[in-house]
Amino acid sequence: MWVWIAVLAIALIVLVVAAVRLLGRLSELRRAAGKLQRRQEEAMRLRAGAAKLEQTLRAVQQRAGKAQEQAEQIRAGLGR
């Protein structure tokens, strides 16, 4: 009978140790998931900023093209 009690006690200790290790890993996974979510949000903000920057670049290019056309018209008017 003492043998069965010892076997149950050892099995219980092994089960508790395994549960503690599992809970430790779950908390690590939770932290990793939080970091991943924050990085995803940061990536979305960067993507939005890149899109806005691209629009600004297009507008600047259009203005540069118009300025170049005006400069050519002025040069043509001066006879150069």
Phi, psi and omega in degrees: 000321179297329179295317180294322178295318178295318178297316178296320180296316179296317179298320178295319178297316179298318179296318179294317179298317179296320180295318180296317179295320179296316179296323176297318179290326178296320178293323176297317178296322179297316178296318180296320179296322177296317178297318179298318180295318178296320179293324178295317178297320178296319178297321179295319178296319179295321178297318178295319178296322179294321179295319179295319178296322178296319177297318179297318179298317177299318179295319179295319178297320178296317179295323179294320177297317178296319179296322179293319178297318179295321178296320178294322177295320179294318179297320179294324179290332180275351178086025180269000000 
